[in-house]
């Protein structure tokens, strides 16, 4: 229920040539009052990994800072790039330790990236659970609406371009019905060449 109160819609879609992440740009207080209309809910944390975030803003900011720092230290110590699985496991451990504290953080994240083993999409829940999905996943207050679109339209072997269009369509559907989501859409595409932000200009003008 706490996750539903925070207000956000994020989605990750696994394609044959990459992974697409998308998220709305609205930040709310109590799910009703709009605080910001230009929030960044997709963050690049390494050259080959990006995350989406849903939850309490202060917890998100601290989580992203710590995760980026820990992954950079791990890469220096190991002398190689961190795998997506290692990043997801580290995030899960951070969540697990926080959930066992008296004041637990409220953050749910999608972790997507490319490594020597291929493309990977993980969801890390507030209790520390880290699970990999081979097709798609969505988080936030608009996720139930997004699942409906994805269940109907997702196809195995989609290209990144098809995945981008579907991700935008999915978040747009949530924006139309979920008052805590809105104010535009951000998109990031992860391929073997790294993380690239995309700007879905043709979709932003009609979004509430």
Secondary structure, 3 states (H helix, E strand, C coil): CHHHHHCCCEEEEEECCEEEEEEECCEEECCCEEEECCCCCEEECCCCEEEEEEECHHHHHHHHHHHHHHHHHHHHHHCCCCCHHHHHHHHHHHHHHHHCCCCCCCEEEEEEEEECCEEEEEEECCCCCEEECCCEEEECCCHHHHHHHHHHHCCCCCCHHHHHHHHHHHHHHHHHHCCCCCCCEEEEEEECCEEEEECCHHHHCCCC
